[in-house]
Amino acid sequence: MNKEEKIISIINEAEEVLASHFKENKDLAYKNFKKVMQAFNTHSVMESDFNGTTGYGYDDTGRDKLEDIYRDVFKAEDALVRTQIISGTHAISLVLLSILREGDELLYITGQPYDTLEKVIGNSIDDVGSLMELGVKFNTIDLKEDQFDTEKILESISDQTKIVGIQRSRGYSARKSMSIEEIKTIIKTIKEKHPNVIVFVDNCYGEFVESKEPLEVGADIIAGSLIKNPGGGLAKMGGYVAGRQDLVERVSYRLTVPGVGKEMGASLNALTDMYQGFFMAPHAVIESVNGALLMAYVFEQLNMTASPSYKDKRTDLIQSVSFNTEEEMITFTQMIQKASPVNSRFLPIPDQIPGYQNPVIMAAGTFVQGASLELSADGPIRSPYTVYAQGGLHIEHVKYALEMVLSEMHEKGMIQL
Ligand SMILES: *Cc1c(COP(=O)(O)O)cnc(C)c1O
């Protein structure tokens, strides 16, 4: 066999080993697709729903119907699905800034939240617009051996604790992601003792990876990004918030203005992509999960550390691979870029980014800027040289990228075939 044939046979073998995982995930995709499809039918989606409005955006019936569909699929009382929500961070910050008041405490029980929230929370009262400036207290409880630290959580919740925050996905950290089952157990335990506490779940990267969503297991409000899972690779922008009606109303008043809330906000020409993206999402998410499994298996065979392992149950899209050297990590990331449908000519190199201690390298050749349901990879350059990869709208793309990575790594003497 020549090199190319060897690489193809490694990937084929991986697919054979993973066949039963793929089948299980296909069943899951169907289960989730059914929920979406039934909501489309219940609300009788029509071509005219895609028209959108201009200006103030009154009577944007297509927008309102899409929000009803999200509401039903996520088992919420109400939902906001808007292009005016510019990112996942914006969706999350709307929740936090609309509910929390001076003297309230926000308690994150999955350790330090996602990097982009640092400025939203703030470090001092001098941080303009932050929760700190408002006089909100912020505390975190780290996971204990990758589990919720139940004892410490129960001890820490006080009368001031208004919101308990849970980040479902690991984001770019070494911890594991929290499964719906684990989230269910901790919420039940918290609510037994503190029924008034509001449980917020950052659902980014989690949608449609399991058969249930956080609101079904006791969360009060969730938020996420449309250029990740629920946008299905087609939505060009947007975010969503779903949950208890009174809370979503507060969020809507902060997104637009008090008294107006959901009534305004023109969707222009964005609705077709948002509808079709949600229709595609359960499938695209599972393609991406299967791509991550393939990556995990292949690199585990090559004696790298993949987290989660191909054997582990998944609850989000993130796949990390730890390499032996900086050069291997950079080669992997550069080849992901080279295997991208857009900007494949660009060669990513590590560079300093504000807020990060080490130089960071990023590969993203996506149709939609920053969209990470599309194949992308990044990580800070530091031992153990961990790259976080996510996305892949279909597994063919991940296979193609893997072939390029393996070929280049072999070329450079980093792996034996
Ligand atoms: C992506 C992500 C965010 C932030 O979303 P952006 O759209 O990048 O602002 C927040 N939390 C988690 C867990 C994420 O994965």
The ligand as an ORCA input file, in Angstrom:
! r2SCAN-3c Opt
* xyz 0 1
  C     -19.336     29.591     22.308
  C     -19.682     29.593     23.731
  C     -20.075     30.769     24.380
  C     -20.077     32.108     23.719
  O     -20.656     32.148     22.484
  P     -20.154     33.200     21.372
  O     -21.157     33.047     20.311
  O     -18.778     32.789     20.974
  O     -20.188     34.552     22.004
  C     -20.419     30.679     25.706
  N     -20.369     29.510     26.375
  C     -19.989     28.374     25.776
  C     -19.957     27.105     26.562
  C     -19.634     28.376     24.442
  O     -19.260     27.242     23.854
*
